[in-house]
Amino acid sequence: MATERDYQNFLDQAESLRRRLADLLAPLLVQNPQLAENITNTVDQYLATRMAADAQAAPPGDLGLADLVGIGEEAPRDFAEARIPQGVADYDDTVTSERIIAVGDLYYIYNHEKVGVFRVVKKLQELFQAGTVRLSEGNGAYGLYRYDRREVLRYTRAERLSAYRRIFGYGSAPIPAGGRPNTDFHGLVTNFIRQVTLFWRDKRISEVIRLRAADPSFGSIAVVRRAGLDLRNNLKFASYGNLNVLRLEVMQVLDEAFRILGAEDVRRLFGADNAWDVIEEILTRYFNESLSTSPRQRMAVAGRNILRWLAQPHIRHERRPQFEALLNSIAEDAEEWLTSAETLGLAGRQAQERALPWDRTSPVPDNGRPVSTAAL
């Protein structure tokens, strides 16, 4: 096991090596900024290897306490000879991808619920039962009959709303005893998506105003990684319970609802071209609602893609080229989600001034107003 003297000397030598390499390679660093990252990664990896090897060594029976207080014939006479551990195991932020993917699917379902898909089918069912619409036979009419017969076997609307509040903190529905709403979710997912969009916006701007814009070392990935890890850790504890079976069942119900709304006899009834036209027609005609189908549906698709990406170990990559290549797969999804959320008032618009002007003593605040989770 390392002594305090060994520990101090090793860290000093590592930093001396880092300094020496930077001095020797200074001319090359100007031409190739990525070389600096390679130097840092190499030294950090060497440090991590040495510390891991020291941590694997068996400690004394008293964990070094006798040496520290000077008990026994072999006790060191110098404080620098006392044993010092390298630290404890890093925080384990690994998660089961299946649970985060299930959260993504439920987020997809939630946004379709907010659009009003299930309310539309329920209303169409009421009109069919009352005989006030010209439906009697066909795939749509038969689908409405079976939809009604299966309702007793499904999760109820109250149970779905309770799950949304428990996992996302959205709405005001009561949750089961012992549970609690995940009120941190919306702030964390908005922050992560905003950091992803800022990262790629800055990179696009750099392609115009500077040389070597394609250099993958441009920009900092630390903020994006930290925001993603915070969100993933939040979902790690919010994704237990009946989430998997609930999203599986409700995805089947959602598919069944769209088969009914997209049936030829139902579309002909409303003069619609597709299921989405039927939804918008019923919402405006019978519910007198302003439509948010397009931005909500894009939030559903983009949000699910982003959460699916977060379910994989991509966020743990520390090398910039690999991280940027993986992050690029959700760059457009993040832009779409943020634009849609700002359109619906679910995310405050980012202030344009992210640098501190010379005549100000405090940063310019975000001009977006707080959003009530009950309205989400």
Buried (B, 14 or more C-beta within 10 A) or exposed (E): BBBBBBBEEBEEEBEEBBEEBBEEBEEEBEEBEBBBBBBEEEBEEEBEEBBEEBBEEEEEEEEBEBBBEEEEEEEBEEEBBBBBBBEEEEEEEEBEEEBBBBBBBBBBBBBBBBBBBBBBBBBBBEBBEEEEBEBEEBBBBBBBEEBBEEEEEBBEEEBBBBBBBBBBBBBEBEBEEEBEBBEBBBBBBBBBBBBBBBBBEEBEEBEEEEEEEEBBBBBEBEBBBBBBBBBBBBBBEBBEBEBBEBBEBBBEBBEBBBBBBBBEBBBEBBEBEEBBBBBBBBBEEBEEBEEBBEBBBBBBBBBBBBBBBBBEEBBEBEEBEEBBEBBEEBBEBBBBBBBBBBBBEBBBEBEEEEEEEEEEEEEEEEEBEEBEBEEB
